[in-house]
Amino acid sequence: MAENILVSAKEVKKYYKTGEIEAQALRGVNLEVHEGEFTAIVGPSGSGKTTLLNLIGALDIATDGHLSVLGKDIAQLTKRQRADLRLHSLGFVFQAYNLVPVLTAQENVEFVLELQGVDHNRSVQAKKTLEELGLKEYADRRPRELSGGQQQRVAVARAVVSRPKLMLADEPTANLDGENAETLLKMMLELNKNHGITFLFSTHDPRVIAYARRVVTLVDGAVAKDEQK
């Protein structure tokens, strides 16, 4: 696999079975994501956007086809190896902020570093990331003391503090108003430009699509359109 290809999906299929009923969420997706991209996966509800993002994030395994992420064949990894990949090489931002309510903003950001076994300068790294994302003054506040937009920015800080190669964002602006969504997207774009972090979004939000430099459209579980801006 070429060095700058972070994601390679070839004829990826995903089925879900409930009793005797089998639903096909992905019907043979072919996709490559290159280092440095700022890409949105779009499509109507039920098109397979979140399913595809979950497979790329090693949260699930494809039923058929081949998927490699950062040079690793996801289907060949053990459960522990997939967890290690998520912890050390991938960043996640979801529609729900998923912050630990009893921890401050800084402690939430540090938590990932603690899980990674980082001891040296953990606090310094967290403070620097919060400052870079305009959150320095909120470092000692707990999630309930933050607005929705601030909580989502803390979630992004937590996701990027260890500088993952690939950030996966599932509907990150869905709960944000226009101003907060704009702030979040500009912040993500700066992380992409300044630190080379690759962003892959699952979204139906036109605000995200406007910022994306590539838009991949899924229809009925397959790539219907792939446009570079």
N, C-alpha and C positions, 0 to 999 in steps of 0.2 A: 504493500500500500504506500502511495506517495506520502512523503513526510508531512506535507501540509494538509492532508485530508484527515480531519478529525473524526468524521462519521461517514461510514460507507454502508448503505443499505441496498441489498440486491434481492428483489422479489420477496420482500418481507411480508409475511401474512400473519394475522392474529385472529384466532377464533375463540369465542367464549361459548361454553355449553351450559345450559340450564335445563336439567332433566333431559328430555328428548329434543329440546330445541337448541340449535347451534346458530349463533350469530357470527358473521364474519366482519370484524371491525376494520381489518386491513386486508386488501386484496392484491398484494404484490407491489409494494412500494419500492421504487428505485430512487435513491437520493444520495448525494454526496454533500457534505458540509466542510468547507475549507477553513483553515485557520484565519482569524481576523474578520469573519463574516458577522453581519448584523442582520439576521434573517428571520422573517415571520412565516410561520406555517398557518395558513388560513383555510377557511371552508365553513360550510353550514354546520349546524349542530348535528352530531352523529357522523361526521365525515371521517373521524379517526385521528384528529389532531392530538388530543390528550393521550390517546393510546400510543401513538408514535413517539411522543415525548417521553412517556413512561418507559418504553422499550429502550430508547437512546440513553435514558438515565439509569438503566439497569435496575429499574424497579419491577420489571416484568420481563418475561422471555418470549420471543416470537414463537409462533406455532410452526412456521416454516420459513425458508429463505435464510439469507446470511446477513448478519449485522455485526459490524465491528465499530468500536468506539475507542479512540485514542490507540488504535492498533491492536485492540484486544477483541477476540471473538466472544461476544457476550454469552452465547449459548454454551461455550466451553468452560466458563468460569464457575467456580463453586459459589454457594451463597455468601460465604465469607469474602471471597475475592471480589464479588460484585459490591459488597458493602464497603470494602477498602477502596474500590474505584470511586464510589460515590463520595466517600469521606475525603479522599486526598486529591482527586483530580476534577471533580464536578461540583458546580454550584447550583443551588436550586432556589427559585423564588416562585411562590404559589399565590393564588388569589387570596387565600387565608394567610395571614402574616406568620402564624405559628411561632410567635415569640414565647419564651418561658415567662409567665406572668410574675413570678416572684423575683426575677432577676432584673437588674437595671439594664439600660441599653448597652452599656459597655460590657457588662457581664454576659449578656446574650451574645455579643460579638466574640468575646473571649472563649465562650463555651465550645465553639468549633475547634479552636486551637488546642483547647484542653483535651478534646476527644482525639485530636491528631497526635497528642503526646508532646506538644510544644511547651517547653518550660521557660526557655530564655526569652525575655522581652515580650512575653505574651500581652501584658498590659500596654506596653508601648505600641505594639502593632495594632491593637484594638483602638486605642486613642487616635492614632494616626489615621486609621481608616474612617473613623467617625468624623474627624476633622475634615478630611478630604471630601466627605459627602455632605458637609455642612451641618453636622449633627453634634459638634463639640459641646454646645451648651445643654444638650439633652442627655449627656453621657450617664448622669446619675438618676435619671428618671426611669420609672418602671412603665411597662406598656400601657397601663390604664391612665397614665399621666401624659400620654402622647396622642396626637391626632392620628387618624387613619393613614394619612400621607407620611407622617413621621415614622409610624410603625413600619410601613412598607419600606421606607428608606433604611431603617435599622435592619430589616430582614435582608436587604441587598448588601449592607455593610457586612453582616454576618456571612453572607454567601461568598463575598469576594475577598475577605480579610486574608485568606491564604493564597490568593491569586490563582484560582482554578483555571485550567485551560479552556473549559467550556462551561458556560452558564445556560441553564435551561429555565425558562420563565413561562409558566402556565397561567395565562390570563392575569398578568401582574397588575394591570390597571383597572380591572373590572369593578373594584370597590372604591375607586378614586374619582373625585370630581376633576373638571378640566384642568384647573391650575396645578393640582397635585400630580395628575397624570403627566402633564407637561414637564414638571420639575423632575419626576422620576425618570422619564425617558431621556431627558437631556443629560442627567447624571449617568445613566447607563451608556449613552453614546460616548461620553467623556472617558469612561472606564474602558470602552472598546478602543478608542483612539489612543489614549495615553498608556494603557497597560497591555493592549493587544488581546484582551479577553474576548473570546468569541461568544456571541449571544444568539440563542435560538429560542424564538418565542412561539407559543401556541396562542392564537388570539383571533377574535373577530372584531377587535376594536380598531376603527379607522385611524385613531390617533397613533397607535403602534405601527400600523401599516404605512402611515405617512413617513415615519422615521426609518423604517426598514430599507436596506439597500437591495434586498432580494426578497421576493414574495413567492412562496410555494403554495399552490392551491390544491387542497385535497377535496375530492368529490367521491363519495361512496367508497372510501378506503383506498383510493389510488391517486397518484399525482396527475392532476388534470392540466396544470399549467405551472411553469417555472420561469419567473421573470426577473431579470436583473434591471435595476434602475440606473 
